[in-house]
Amino acid sequence: MTSAVNAARPDSGWPGGSVGAVTRHPELGFYTLAGAPEAARDLVAEVRDAEAMGLGTAFISERYNIKEACALSGAAGAVTDSIRVATAATNHNTRHPLVTASFATTMHSLTGGRFTLGLGRGIPLLQDIFGIGRITTAEMEDFAGLMRRLWAGETILGHQGPAGSWPVLRLDPDLVCDIPLALVAFGPNSLALGGRAFDDVILHTYFTDETLERSVAAVKRAAEEAGRDPATVRVWSCYGTVGDHLPEPLRLRKTVGRLANYLVAYGELLVRTNRWDPAVLATFRADPVVGSIIGPLDQLATTEQLEHIATLLPDEWLAPAATGSPEQCATAVRGQFDLGADAVILHGATPAELAPVVAAYAASA
């Protein structure tokens, strides 16, 4: 028996066009509560604004402060009617699989089928500090399989796999839900996993054009090798979108500061993925200004410090972003589709900050 909740799921395709006076852009998304919000409740206005602008998906990241993914997802789903809500990402090993599975089915019911469960590998440095196990590709693949089986109403007995061992896993067997799974992917192993086992693959910010093309190809190739239709796996470019209509100090935080955060946390991976010069990373990390800031540089660095840090970063490292006038940003966003992306996250800005860019994007259709 299939629960009636599944009947409420909207079309899973990508219809464009307009609803009333709103032009829908299902191929565009944004991250709510980008950076360090003052209050979790800011999400309410953001997702409503995004929905009114016609953005297709509100992505929810998770931090151990006021950004717990389950609570934020529920709030986003409750105050909207059409925008999709997706975690991007939570980690599978911080909750029991039944808790995560029922979180997803609850969100599916709450939103009428507008929810996507997005998983990620996490940051090894933080996992080590907090005593959370590092996540492997095999664990994520095993866990994705468990979610699919539980959402299909299956009772799982005696599971022993990379994700863990449990004597019984069971949801309401009458509750059958078709819930998309997303994976935040970076390296070749996770890209291949996304292609063979997930519905959406979300790439990292500051991927060069060549890296984006290579990543999309890796995902699609893995899907085909797994016997799937590559077109059914959506690859999202996560694209920093910081227009000149924003004040210069804020632009520095959203560009230089954000890239600097990545280089501190997992710079080797980003440099290796983009095939950048590792000597530049070594110089950046050895810089006394960078070393003097303990914590997120986009939050704690002064404008003067960010201006100095900008001199350490080659122009080509900051180039993979939408910058300039709203019209130039919109053109850059459309360029991501030309490189193979199926969809684009307008990253690092609130809907209010994105409004001129989205308007220019709509006008250029």
PyMOL commands that set and color helices and strands:
alter all, ss='L'
color gray80, all
select helices_A, chain A and resi 4-8+42-53+69-78+92-94+97-111+124-130+137-151+188-197+209-225+230-232+248-274+278-286+288-292+297-300+303-310+315-318+326-338+351-363
alter helices_A, ss='H'
color red, helices_A
select strands_A, chain A and resi 18-19+22-23+25-31+55-60+84-87+115-119+156-161+164-169+181-184+200-202+234-243+322-324+343-347
alter strands_A, ss='S'
color yellow, strands_A
deselect
rebuild
show_as cartoon
